[in-house]
Amino acid sequence: MTAVAIEGAQATRHRLRRRLRASVLGPRGGGTTRRRASDAFRLGIAVVVVAVSIPVMRANSAVELSVVRALHPPPAAISWLVTAVFWVGSAGVVTLLVIVGLLVPRFTGARSIAVAAVLAWGSCALLGATAGRPPVSDLAGLNAGYPVTGFAVTIAVAATALPYLSRPVHRLVSVLIFLAVLAAVCGGPALPVNAISSIALGWGVAAALHLAVGSPLGLPSAAEITEWITDLNVTVRDLTRLREAVARGAGIDVPTLAEVKRISWTNLLFAVGSLIGIWLIIGVLSGAGGALAAIKGASWGWLTLAFVFAQLSPVAEAWALLGAVAGQLPFGRCVALEVSNTFSSLVGGDVAVFAIRVRFFQRQGYDATAAVSSGAIASTASWVVKSVLFLVAFPFAAGSFHAPSGTWPSARSGRAGRTRTRPGRRRHPPAS
């Protein structure tokens, strides 16, 4: 009895350890690596960007100086936030990857990450001695040094480690680095062209390393698939029985195999629709100059508070989606859906939002009837809440509404007076 309990506890620990590893690292693929043509393409793009950015950087273009004047310095109320985001997205990412390499046993990517950091640092030292930006009075108080070594090393380490990481960690690292770049340009640690060139430098170092030694396939090996199927308590001998056994263990119908097509009408229409949507969004955003002018004169404390509360809207919409269906939905995907709907509504309005929600429900396994009805419930709930909030907020803003200066009756009387008096004919009063 004791041996059975010990064996069960060991199996539980092994399963927990495997799940924790899978939450951080991607599939091992049996340790197989390969050299991708895309790495050669990335390396070529990085070389071109670095080569082009050096003369642009030395020219101190008026466009770059205008961007610097528009973004720097940040408002005093959020300067601490800009600094924190910069350090978290640069040194914090490197620290996170180092911790992953130390805590995960037999992490094969640790050696490649260390080599990438050394190569990026060496490349920065070489370029720093040969390339530089001439001093300009407009850049006083800013870090005009090139390359930005911290950025180049961070990008090289992250890009080298990304094929070894799971998708959630992959997205987290990418978002942190993107925010760090914006914070660096806004706070002054890097100029725009310097930052872009340093990013390309680190990206090229990682691509060259992957091209030299290979990178993981990103696909599970046969042993990993067998281990996952064993957790379902099924035993299979061939592919057909594998599909049937997995479907039976999951309690679903056997899925049909999709036909392999390079180009389909669906993909073609999707590409055309995407281009049309991008064009329409550009047209909508092209008139945002007035909004930017209003933001510059706003109170940054209230603006920051409004920005934070504005992010709660997609979360509330996602929570409403959970109540619109009879079943469970992943909350994270619902939040991502509602964030994307804020952009879709700019072009397609509520019709596009409703269609996307219906398609989302179908992708989650609901039939057409349930998807349409759930989409209608979510849209109706959204409109009801908006109407209630409008009625509640209207009394507070009622004093801000004023009638226009030129009302319709006065304009009409003015037109009547003009039609009665014609130029060139003067009416004389009757003789007494």
C-alpha positions as a Markdown table, in Angstrom:
| # | Residue | x | y | z |
|---|---|---|---|---|
| 1 | Met | 0.0 | 0.0 | 0.0 |
| 2 | Thr | 2.9 | 2.3 | 0.9 |
| 3 | Ala | 4.7 | 1.5 | -2.3 |
| 4 | Val | 1.6 | 2.3 | -4.4 |
| 5 | Ala | 1.2 | 5.7 | -2.6 |
| 6 | Ile | 4.9 | 6.5 | -3.2 |
| 7 | Glu | 4.6 | 5.6 | -6.8 |
| 8 | Gly | 1.5 | 7.8 | -7.2 |
| 9 | Ala | 3.2 | 10.7 | -5.5 |
| 10 | Gln | 6.2 | 10.4 | -7.8 |
| 11 | Ala | 3.9 | 10.3 | -10.9 |
| 12 | Thr | 2.1 | 13.4 | -9.7 |
| 13 | Arg | 5.4 | 15.3 | -9.1 |
| 14 | His | 6.6 | 14.2 | -12.6 |
| 15 | Arg | 3.4 | 15.4 | -14.2 |
| 16 | Leu | 3.5 | 18.7 | -12.4 |
| 17 | Arg | 7.2 | 19.2 | -13.3 |
| 18 | Arg | 6.4 | 18.5 | -16.9 |
| 19 | Arg | 3.5 | 21.0 | -17.0 |
| 20 | Leu | 5.6 | 23.7 | -15.4 |
| 21 | Arg | 8.3 | 23.2 | -18.0 |
| 22 | Ala | 5.7 | 23.3 | -20.8 |
| 23 | Ser | 4.4 | 26.6 | -19.4 |
| 24 | Val | 7.8 | 28.2 | -19.9 |
| 25 | Leu | 9.5 | 26.3 | -22.7 |
| 26 | Gly | 8.3 | 25.1 | -26.0 |
| 27 | Pro | 8.3 | 21.6 | -27.4 |
| 28 | Arg | 11.8 | 20.0 | -27.3 |
| 29 | Gly | 11.3 | 18.1 | -30.5 |
| 30 | Gly | 13.8 | 15.5 | -29.5 |
| 31 | Gly | 16.7 | 18.0 | -29.6 |
| 32 | Thr | 16.5 | 18.3 | -33.4 |
| 33 | Thr | 17.5 | 21.6 | -34.9 |
| 34 | Arg | 17.6 | 23.0 | -38.4 |
| 35 | Arg | 18.8 | 26.0 | -40.3 |
| 36 | Arg | 16.0 | 28.0 | -41.8 |
| 37 | Ala | 16.1 | 30.2 | -44.9 |
| 38 | Ser | 14.2 | 32.8 | -42.9 |
| 39 | Asp | 17.2 | 33.3 | -40.7 |
| 40 | Ala | 19.3 | 34.2 | -43.7 |
| 41 | Phe | 16.6 | 36.6 | -44.8 |
| 42 | Arg | 16.6 | 38.2 | -41.3 |
| 43 | Leu | 20.3 | 38.5 | -41.3 |
| 44 | Gly | 20.3 | 40.3 | -44.7 |
| 45 | Ile | 17.5 | 42.7 | -43.6 |
| 46 | Ala | 19.5 | 43.5 | -40.4 |
| 47 | Val | 22.7 | 44.2 | -42.3 |
| 48 | Val | 20.8 | 46.5 | -44.7 |
| 49 | Val | 19.0 | 48.4 | -41.8 |
| 50 | Val | 22.3 | 48.9 | -39.9 |
| 51 | Ala | 24.1 | 50.1 | -43.1 |
| 52 | Val | 21.4 | 52.5 | -44.0 |
| 53 | Ser | 20.9 | 53.8 | -40.5 |
| 54 | Ile | 24.5 | 55.0 | -40.0 |
| 55 | Pro | 24.4 | 57.8 | -42.7 |
| 56 | Val | 20.8 | 58.7 | -41.6 |
| 57 | Met | 22.0 | 58.9 | -38.0 |
| 58 | Arg | 25.0 | 61.1 | -38.9 |
| 59 | Ala | 22.8 | 63.4 | -40.9 |
| 60 | Asn | 20.7 | 64.4 | -37.9 |
| 61 | Ser | 17.6 | 64.6 | -40.1 |
| 62 | Ala | 14.9 | 67.2 | -39.3 |
| 63 | Val | 12.3 | 64.4 | -39.1 |
| 64 | Glu | 14.1 | 62.6 | -36.3 |
| 65 | Leu | 14.7 | 65.8 | -34.4 |
| 66 | Ser | 11.0 | 66.6 | -34.7 |
| 67 | Val | 10.1 | 63.2 | -33.3 |
| 68 | Val | 12.5 | 63.7 | -30.4 |
| 69 | Arg | 11.0 | 67.1 | -29.6 |
| 70 | Ala | 7.5 | 65.7 | -29.7 |
| 71 | Leu | 8.2 | 62.8 | -27.3 |
| 72 | His | 10.9 | 64.1 | -25.0 |
| 73 | Pro | 10.8 | 64.9 | -22.2 |
| 74 | Pro | 7.9 | 62.9 | -20.8 |
| 75 | Pro | 5.5 | 64.6 | -18.4 |
| 76 | Ala | 6.8 | 64.8 | -14.9 |
| 77 | Ala | 3.8 | 62.9 | -13.6 |
| 78 | Ile | 4.7 | 59.7 | -15.6 |
| 79 | Ser | 8.5 | 60.0 | -15.8 |
| 80 | Trp | 8.9 | 57.4 | -13.2 |
| 81 | Leu | 6.7 | 55.0 | -15.2 |
| 82 | Val | 8.7 | 55.6 | -18.4 |
| 83 | Thr | 11.9 | 54.8 | -16.5 |
| 84 | Ala | 10.5 | 51.7 | -14.9 |
| 85 | Val | 9.2 | 50.4 | -18.2 |
| 86 | Phe | 12.6 | 50.9 | -19.8 |
| 87 | Trp | 14.4 | 48.9 | -17.2 |
| 88 | Val | 11.9 | 46.1 | -17.0 |
| 89 | Gly | 11.9 | 45.7 | -20.8 |
| 90 | Ser | 15.7 | 45.7 | -21.1 |
| 91 | Ala | 17.5 | 44.5 | -18.0 |
| 92 | Gly | 14.4 | 42.7 | -16.8 |
| 93 | Val | 14.0 | 40.6 | -19.9 |
| 94 | Val | 17.7 | 39.5 | -19.7 |
| 95 | Thr | 17.3 | 38.7 | -16.0 |
| 96 | Leu | 14.2 | 36.7 | -16.7 |
| 97 | Leu | 15.9 | 34.6 | -19.4 |
| 98 | Val | 18.9 | 34.0 | -17.2 |
| 99 | Ile | 16.7 | 32.8 | -14.4 |
| 100 | Val | 14.9 | 30.4 | -16.8 |
| 101 | Gly | 18.3 | 29.1 | -18.0 |
| 102 | Leu | 19.4 | 28.5 | -14.4 |
| 103 | Leu | 16.2 | 26.9 | -13.1 |
| 104 | Val | 15.4 | 24.7 | -16.0 |
| 105 | Pro | 17.6 | 21.6 | -16.1 |
| 106 | Arg | 19.2 | 20.6 | -19.4 |
| 107 | Phe | 18.2 | 23.8 | -21.1 |
| 108 | Thr | 20.0 | 23.5 | -24.4 |
| 109 | Gly | 19.4 | 27.2 | -25.3 |
| 110 | Ala | 21.5 | 28.5 | -22.4 |
| 111 | Arg | 24.8 | 28.1 | -24.3 |
| 112 | Ser | 23.4 | 29.9 | -27.4 |
| 113 | Ile | 22.0 | 32.7 | -25.3 |
| 114 | Ala | 25.4 | 33.3 | -23.7 |
| 115 | Val | 27.1 | 33.3 | -27.1 |
| 116 | Ala | 24.6 | 35.7 | -28.5 |
| 117 | Ala | 25.1 | 38.2 | -25.6 |
| 118 | Val | 28.9 | 38.1 | -26.1 |
| 119 | Leu | 28.6 | 38.5 | -29.9 |
| 120 | Ala | 26.2 | 41.4 | -29.5 |
| 121 | Trp | 28.5 | 43.2 | -27.0 |
| 122 | Gly | 31.5 | 42.7 | -29.3 |
| 123 | Ser | 29.6 | 44.0 | -32.3 |
| 124 | Cys | 28.5 | 47.1 | -30.4 |
| 125 | Ala | 32.1 | 47.7 | -29.3 |
| 126 | Leu | 33.3 | 47.5 | -32.9 |
| 127 | Leu | 30.6 | 49.8 | -34.3 |
| 128 | Gly | 31.0 | 52.3 | -31.5 |
| 129 | Ala | 34.6 | 52.9 | -32.5 |
| 130 | Thr | 33.7 | 53.5 | -36.2 |
| 131 | Ala | 30.3 | 55.0 | -36.2 |
| 132 | Gly | 28.9 | 57.9 | -34.3 |
| 133 | Arg | 26.6 | 60.9 | -34.4 |
| 134 | Pro | 27.9 | 64.4 | -34.7 |
| 135 | Pro | 26.9 | 66.7 | -31.8 |
| 136 | Val | 23.9 | 68.9 | -32.2 |
| 137 | Ser | 22.5 | 71.5 | -29.8 |
| 138 | Asp | 19.0 | 70.1 | -30.2 |
| 139 | Leu | 20.2 | 66.8 | -28.7 |
| 140 | Ala | 21.6 | 68.4 | -25.5 |
| 141 | Gly | 20.7 | 66.2 | -22.5 |
| 142 | Leu | 20.0 | 63.1 | -24.5 |
| 143 | Asn | 22.0 | 60.0 | -25.0 |
| 144 | Ala | 23.2 | 60.2 | -28.6 |
| 145 | Gly | 25.6 | 57.3 | -28.2 |
| 146 | Tyr | 25.6 | 54.5 | -30.8 |
| 147 | Pro | 25.0 | 51.6 | -30.6 |
| 148 | Val | 22.7 | 51.3 | -27.6 |
| 149 | Thr | 24.5 | 48.4 | -26.1 |
| 150 | Gly | 21.8 | 47.5 | -23.7 |
| 151 | Phe | 19.2 | 47.2 | -26.5 |
| 152 | Ala | 21.4 | 45.3 | -28.8 |
| 153 | Val | 22.3 | 42.7 | -26.1 |
| 154 | Thr | 18.7 | 42.4 | -25.0 |
| 155 | Ile | 17.4 | 41.9 | -28.5 |
| 156 | Ala | 20.1 | 39.3 | -29.3 |
| 157 | Val | 19.5 | 37.3 | -26.1 |
| 158 | Ala | 15.7 | 37.4 | -26.5 |
| 159 | Ala | 15.7 | 36.6 | -30.3 |
| 160 | Thr | 18.0 | 33.7 | -29.6 |
| 161 | Ala | 15.9 | 32.3 | -26.8 |
| 162 | Leu | 12.5 | 32.8 | -28.4 |
| 163 | Pro | 12.5 | 29.5 | -30.4 |
| 164 | Tyr | 13.0 | 27.7 | -27.1 |
| 165 | Leu | 10.2 | 29.4 | -25.2 |
| 166 | Ser | 6.5 | 28.7 | -25.0 |
| 167 | Arg | 4.1 | 31.0 | -26.7 |
| 168 | Pro | 2.9 | 32.9 | -23.6 |
| 169 | Val | 6.5 | 33.7 | -22.5 |
| 170 | His | 7.3 | 34.5 | -26.2 |
| 171 | Arg | 4.5 | 37.1 | -26.2 |
| 172 | Leu | 5.4 | 38.5 | -22.8 |
| 173 | Val | 9.1 | 39.1 | -23.8 |
| 174 | Ser | 8.0 | 40.7 | -27.1 |
| 175 | Val | 5.6 | 43.1 | -25.4 |
| 176 | Leu | 8.2 | 44.1 | -22.8 |
| 177 | Ile | 10.8 | 44.8 | -25.4 |
| 178 | Phe | 8.4 | 46.9 | -27.5 |
| 179 | Leu | 7.4 | 49.0 | -24.5 |
| 180 | Ala | 11.0 | 49.4 | -23.5 |
| 181 | Val | 11.9 | 50.8 | -27.0 |
| 182 | Leu | 9.1 | 53.4 | -26.7 |
| 183 | Ala | 10.1 | 54.3 | -23.2 |
| 184 | Ala | 13.8 | 54.7 | -24.3 |
| 185 | Val | 12.9 | 57.1 | -27.1 |
| 186 | Cys | 10.5 | 59.0 | -24.8 |
| 187 | Gly | 12.7 | 59.2 | -21.8 |
| 188 | Gly | 16.0 | 59.9 | -23.6 |
| 189 | Pro | 18.2 | 56.8 | -23.2 |
| 190 | Ala | 18.1 | 56.3 | -27.0 |
| 191 | Leu | 17.3 | 58.3 | -30.1 |
| 192 | Pro | 14.9 | 56.9 | -32.6 |
| 193 | Val | 17.4 | 55.9 | -35.4 |
| 194 | Asn | 19.9 | 54.7 | -32.8 |
| 195 | Ala | 17.3 | 52.5 | -31.2 |
| 196 | Ile | 16.1 | 51.0 | -34.5 |
| 197 | Ser | 19.7 | 50.3 | -35.7 |
| 198 | Ser | 20.6 | 48.7 | -32.3 |
| 199 | Ile | 17.5 | 46.5 | -32.5 |
| 200 | Ala | 18.5 | 45.4 | -36.0 |
| 201 | Leu | 22.0 | 44.7 | -34.8 |
| 202 | Gly | 20.8 | 42.4 | -32.0 |
| 203 | Trp | 18.3 | 40.8 | -34.4 |
| 204 | Gly | 21.0 | 40.1 | -36.9 |
| 205 | Val | 23.3 | 38.6 | -34.3 |
| 206 | Ala | 20.6 | 36.1 | -33.3 |
| 207 | Ala | 19.8 | 35.3 | -36.9 |
| 208 | Ala | 23.4 | 34.6 | -37.7 |
| 209 | Leu | 23.7 | 32.4 | -34.7 |
| 210 | His | 20.6 | 30.4 | -35.6 |
| 211 | Leu | 22.0 | 30.1 | -39.2 |
| 212 | Ala | 25.3 | 28.8 | -37.9 |
| 213 | Val | 24.2 | 26.2 | -35.3 |
| 214 | Gly | 20.4 | 25.8 | -36.1 |
| 215 | Ser | 17.3 | 26.4 | -34.0 |
| 216 | Pro | 14.6 | 24.1 | -32.6 |
| 217 | Leu | 11.9 | 22.8 | -34.8 |
| 218 | Gly | 9.2 | 24.0 | -32.5 |
| 219 | Leu | 7.3 | 20.8 | -33.0 |
| 220 | Pro | 6.8 | 18.0 | -30.4 |
| 221 | Ser | 8.8 | 14.8 | -30.8 |
| 222 | Ala | 7.3 | 11.4 | -31.1 |
| 223 | Ala | 8.2 | 10.7 | -27.5 |
| 224 | Glu | 6.4 | 13.8 | -26.3 |
| 225 | Ile | 3.3 | 12.9 | -28.2 |
| 226 | Thr | 3.4 | 9.4 | -26.8 |
| 227 | Glu | 3.7 | 10.8 | -23.3 |
| 228 | Trp | 0.7 | 13.1 | -23.8 |
| 229 | Ile | -1.4 | 10.3 | -25.1 |
| 230 | Thr | -0.4 | 8.1 | -22.2 |
| 231 | Asp | -2.0 | 10.8 | -19.9 |
| 232 | Leu | -5.3 | 10.0 | -21.7 |
| 233 | Asn | -5.0 | 6.4 | -20.8 |
| 234 | Val | -5.1 | 5.2 | -24.4 |
| 235 | Thr | -2.9 | 2.8 | -26.3 |
| 236 | Val | -2.5 | 3.1 | -30.1 |
| 237 | Arg | -0.7 | 1.3 | -32.8 |
| 238 | Asp | -1.2 | 3.4 | -36.0 |
| 239 | Leu | -2.3 | 6.8 | -37.0 |
| 240 | Thr | -6.0 | 5.9 | -37.7 |
| 241 | Arg | -6.3 | 4.3 | -34.3 |
| 242 | Leu | -4.5 | 7.2 | -32.8 |
| 243 | Arg | -7.1 | 9.7 | -34.1 |
| 244 | Glu | -9.9 | 7.5 | -33.0 |
| 245 | Ala | -8.5 | 6.9 | -29.5 |
| 246 | Val | -7.7 | 10.5 | -28.9 |
| 247 | Ala | -11.2 | 11.6 | -30.0 |
| 248 | Arg | -12.8 | 8.9 | -27.8 |
| 249 | Gly | -10.7 | 9.9 | -24.8 |
| 250 | Ala | -11.6 | 13.6 | -25.3 |
| 251 | Gly | -15.3 | 12.8 | -25.8 |
| 252 | Ile | -15.6 | 14.3 | -29.3 |
| 253 | Asp | -16.2 | 13.1 | -32.8 |
| 254 | Val | -13.3 | 12.0 | -35.0 |
| 255 | Pro | -12.2 | 15.2 | -36.8 |
| 256 | Thr | -11.9 | 15.1 | -40.6 |
| 257 | Leu | -8.5 | 15.8 | -42.1 |
| 258 | Ala | -8.2 | 19.1 | -43.9 |
| 259 | Glu | -7.2 | 19.2 | -47.5 |
| 260 | Val | -3.8 | 20.7 | -48.1 |
| 261 | Lys | -4.1 | 23.8 | -50.3 |
| 262 | Arg | -1.6 | 26.5 | -51.1 |
| 263 | Ile | -4.1 | 29.1 | -52.0 |
| 264 | Ser | -7.9 | 29.0 | -51.3 |
| 265 | Trp | -10.7 | 31.4 | -52.1 |
| 266 | Thr | -11.1 | 31.9 | -48.3 |
| 267 | Asn | -7.5 | 33.0 | -47.9 |
| 268 | Leu | -7.6 | 35.2 | -51.0 |
| 269 | Leu | -10.7 | 37.0 | -49.8 |
| 270 | Phe | -9.2 | 37.3 | -46.3 |
| 271 | Ala | -6.1 | 39.0 | -47.8 |
| 272 | Val | -8.2 | 41.4 | -49.9 |
| 273 | Gly | -10.4 | 42.2 | -47.0 |
| 274 | Ser | -7.3 | 42.8 | -44.8 |
| 275 | Leu | -5.9 | 45.3 | -47.3 |
| 276 | Ile | -9.2 | 47.1 | -47.5 |
| 277 | Gly | -9.5 | 47.3 | -43.8 |
| 278 | Ile | -5.9 | 48.6 | -43.4 |
| 279 | Trp | -6.7 | 51.3 | -46.0 |
| 280 | Leu | -9.8 | 52.4 | -44.2 |
| 281 | Ile | -8.1 | 52.4 | -40.8 |
| 282 | Ile | -5.4 | 54.6 | -42.2 |
| 283 | Gly | -8.1 | 57.0 | -43.5 |
| 284 | Val | -9.7 | 57.1 | -40.1 |
| 285 | Leu | -6.4 | 57.7 | -38.2 |
| 286 | Ser | -5.2 | 60.3 | -40.6 |
| 287 | Gly | -7.6 | 62.8 | -38.9 |
| 288 | Ala | -6.2 | 62.3 | -35.5 |
| 289 | Gly | -4.1 | 65.5 | -35.4 |
| 290 | Gly | -6.8 | 67.4 | -33.5 |
| 291 | Ala | -6.9 | 64.7 | -30.8 |
| 292 | Leu | -3.1 | 64.9 | -30.4 |
| 293 | Ala | -3.3 | 68.7 | -30.1 |
| 294 | Ala | -5.9 | 68.4 | -27.4 |
| 295 | Ile | -3.9 | 65.8 | -25.5 |
| 296 | Lys | -0.8 | 68.0 | -25.4 |
| 297 | Gly | -2.8 | 70.6 | -23.4 |
| 298 | Ala | -4.4 | 68.2 | -21.1 |
| 299 | Ser | -3.6 | 67.5 | -17.4 |
| 300 | Trp | -1.3 | 64.4 | -17.5 |
| 301 | Gly | -2.5 | 63.2 | -14.1 |
| 302 | Trp | -6.1 | 63.0 | -15.3 |
| 303 | Leu | -5.0 | 61.7 | -18.7 |
| 304 | Thr | -3.1 | 58.8 | -17.1 |
| 305 | Leu | -6.1 | 58.0 | -14.9 |
| 306 | Ala | -8.4 | 58.0 | -18.0 |
| 307 | Phe | -6.0 | 55.8 | -19.9 |
| 308 | Val | -6.0 | 53.2 | -17.1 |
| 309 | Phe | -9.8 | 53.2 | -16.8 |
| 310 | Ala | -10.2 | 52.9 | -20.6 |
| 311 | Gln | -8.4 | 49.6 | -20.5 |
| 312 | Leu | -11.1 | 48.2 | -18.3 |
| 313 | Ser | -13.7 | 48.4 | -21.1 |
| 314 | Pro | -12.4 | 45.3 | -23.0 |
| 315 | Val | -12.1 | 43.4 | -19.8 |
| 316 | Ala | -15.8 | 44.1 | -19.0 |
| 317 | Glu | -16.9 | 43.2 | -22.5 |
| 318 | Ala | -14.9 | 39.9 | -22.2 |
| 319 | Trp | -16.7 | 39.2 | -18.9 |
| 320 | Ala | -20.0 | 39.8 | -20.6 |
| 321 | Leu | -19.1 | 37.2 | -23.3 |
| 322 | Leu | -18.6 | 34.6 | -20.5 |
| 323 | Gly | -22.2 | 35.1 | -19.5 |
| 324 | Ala | -23.6 | 35.1 | -23.1 |
| 325 | Val | -22.8 | 31.4 | -23.7 |
| 326 | Ala | -23.9 | 28.2 | -22.0 |
| 327 | Gly | -20.5 | 26.8 | -21.2 |
| 328 | Gln | -16.9 | 27.8 | -20.5 |
| 329 | Leu | -14.7 | 30.2 | -22.5 |
| 330 | Pro | -11.1 | 31.1 | -22.0 |
| 331 | Phe | -11.1 | 34.5 | -20.4 |
| 332 | Gly | -7.8 | 35.6 | -22.0 |
| 333 | Arg | -9.0 | 34.9 | -25.5 |
| 334 | Cys | -12.2 | 36.8 | -24.8 |
| 335 | Val | -10.1 | 39.9 | -23.7 |
| 336 | Ala | -8.0 | 39.6 | -26.8 |
| 337 | Leu | -11.1 | 39.4 | -28.9 |
| 338 | Glu | -12.6 | 42.6 | -27.4 |
| 339 | Val | -9.3 | 44.5 | -27.7 |
| 340 | Ser | -9.3 | 43.7 | -31.4 |
| 341 | Asn | -12.9 | 44.7 | -31.7 |
| 342 | Thr | -12.0 | 48.2 | -30.6 |
| 343 | Phe | -10.1 | 48.5 | -33.9 |
| 344 | Ser | -12.7 | 46.6 | -36.0 |
| 345 | Ser | -15.4 | 49.0 | -34.9 |
| 346 | Leu | -13.5 | 51.9 | -36.4 |
| 347 | Val | -14.1 | 50.5 | -39.9 |
| 348 | Gly | -17.1 | 48.1 | -39.8 |
| 349 | Gly | -19.0 | 49.4 | -36.8 |
| 350 | Asp | -21.3 | 47.2 | -34.7 |
| 351 | Val | -22.0 | 44.9 | -37.7 |
| 352 | Ala | -18.3 | 43.9 | -37.9 |
| 353 | Val | -18.1 | 43.4 | -34.1 |
| 354 | Phe | -21.2 | 41.2 | -34.1 |
| 355 | Ala | -19.8 | 39.1 | -37.0 |
| 356 | Ile | -16.4 | 38.7 | -35.3 |
| 357 | Arg | -18.0 | 37.6 | -32.1 |
| 358 | Val | -20.2 | 35.0 | -33.9 |
| 359 | Arg | -17.2 | 33.6 | -35.7 |
| 360 | Phe | -15.3 | 33.5 | -32.4 |
| 361 | Phe | -18.0 | 31.5 | -30.8 |
| 362 | Gln | -18.0 | 29.1 | -33.7 |
| 363 | Arg | -14.2 | 28.6 | -33.4 |
| 364 | Gln | -14.8 | 27.7 | -29.7 |
| 365 | Gly | -17.0 | 24.8 | -30.7 |
| 366 | Tyr | -20.5 | 26.3 | -30.7 |
| 367 | Asp | -22.9 | 25.6 | -33.6 |
| 368 | Ala | -24.3 | 28.4 | -35.8 |
| 369 | Thr | -27.5 | 28.8 | -33.9 |
| 370 | Ala | -25.8 | 29.1 | -30.5 |
| 371 | Ala | -23.1 | 31.4 | -31.9 |
| 372 | Val | -25.6 | 33.8 | -33.4 |
| 373 | Ser | -27.8 | 33.9 | -30.3 |
| 374 | Ser | -24.8 | 34.4 | -28.0 |
| 375 | Gly | -23.5 | 37.2 | -30.2 |
| 376 | Ala | -26.9 | 38.9 | -30.1 |
| 377 | Ile | -27.1 | 38.5 | -26.3 |
| 378 | Ala | -23.6 | 40.1 | -25.9 |
| 379 | Ser | -24.4 | 43.0 | -28.3 |
| 380 | Thr | -27.7 | 43.7 | -26.6 |
| 381 | Ala | -26.1 | 43.7 | -23.2 |
| 382 | Ser | -23.4 | 46.1 | -24.4 |
| 383 | Trp | -26.0 | 48.5 | -25.8 |
| 384 | Val | -28.1 | 48.3 | -22.6 |
| 385 | Val | -25.1 | 49.1 | -20.4 |
| 386 | Lys | -24.0 | 52.0 | -22.7 |
| 387 | Ser | -27.5 | 53.5 | -22.6 |
| 388 | Val | -27.7 | 53.3 | -18.8 |
| 389 | Leu | -24.3 | 54.9 | -18.5 |
| 390 | Phe | -25.3 | 57.6 | -20.9 |
| 391 | Leu | -28.5 | 58.4 | -18.9 |
| 392 | Val | -26.5 | 58.4 | -15.6 |
| 393 | Ala | -23.7 | 60.7 | -17.0 |
| 394 | Phe | -26.0 | 63.1 | -18.9 |
| 395 | Pro | -27.1 | 65.2 | -15.9 |
| 396 | Phe | -23.4 | 65.8 | -14.9 |
| 397 | Ala | -22.6 | 67.2 | -18.4 |
| 398 | Ala | -25.9 | 69.0 | -19.1 |
| 399 | Gly | -24.4 | 72.4 | -18.3 |
| 400 | Ser | -21.7 | 71.9 | -21.0 |
| 401 | Phe | -24.3 | 72.0 | -23.9 |
| 402 | His | -25.0 | 75.3 | -25.5 |
| 403 | Ala | -27.2 | 76.3 | -28.5 |
| 404 | Pro | -25.3 | 77.3 | -31.6 |
| 405 | Ser | -24.8 | 81.0 | -32.3 |
| 406 | Gly | -26.6 | 81.0 | -35.6 |
| 407 | Thr | -30.0 | 79.4 | -35.1 |
| 408 | Trp | -32.3 | 78.3 | -37.9 |
| 409 | Pro | -35.1 | 81.0 | -37.4 |
| 410 | Ser | -32.5 | 83.9 | -37.4 |
| 411 | Ala | -30.9 | 82.5 | -40.5 |
| 412 | Arg | -34.3 | 82.2 | -42.2 |
| 413 | Ser | -35.2 | 85.8 | -41.4 |
| 414 | Gly | -31.9 | 86.9 | -42.8 |
| 415 | Arg | -32.5 | 85.1 | -46.0 |
| 416 | Ala | -36.0 | 86.6 | -46.3 |
| 417 | Gly | -34.6 | 90.1 | -45.8 |
| 418 | Arg | -32.0 | 89.6 | -48.5 |
| 419 | Thr | -34.7 | 88.4 | -51.0 |
| 420 | Arg | -36.9 | 91.4 | -50.3 |
| 421 | Thr | -34.0 | 93.9 | -51.0 |
| 422 | Arg | -32.5 | 93.7 | -54.4 |
| 423 | Pro | -29.4 | 95.6 | -55.3 |
| 424 | Gly | -29.8 | 98.5 | -57.8 |
| 425 | Arg | -33.4 | 99.2 | -56.8 |
| 426 | Arg | -34.0 | 101.6 | -54.0 |
| 427 | Arg | -37.4 | 102.1 | -52.6 |
| 428 | His | -38.5 | 105.6 | -51.8 |
| 429 | Pro | -40.9 | 106.5 | -49.1 |
| 430 | Pro | -44.3 | 107.7 | -50.4 |
| 431 | Ala | -44.8 | 111.4 | -50.7 |
| 432 | Ser | -46.8 | 112.9 | -48.0 |
